[in-house]
């Protein structure tokens, strides 16, 4: 479910270029234990990568995560 974005905001990336937001909506993900529903997902047509705002994803789904560094033996 999505709707056209009517604002003037842009997504700014590392090279300082702004990209227009086309749509805003929600998406779905599959994981081993749960199927979180990311809300307020921005569709940016010119984006070549799909970044995830981890804090917002976890907060919206009342969840938590633990990131660890894998140590080699």
RACORVEN-V600279 format. One line per field, one symbol per residue. ss: DSSP state (~ for helix, > for strand, _ for the rest). phi: phi as a letter, one per 30 degrees, with the letter a starting at -180 (. if undefined). Layout:
ss = ???
phi = ???
This chain:
ss = _>>>_____>>>_____>>>__>>>_______________>>>__________~~~~~~~_____________
phi = .bbddcdcdbcccedidcbddcbbabbbbcbdcacdcdchdccceddcbcdbdeededddchbbbbcbcdcdd
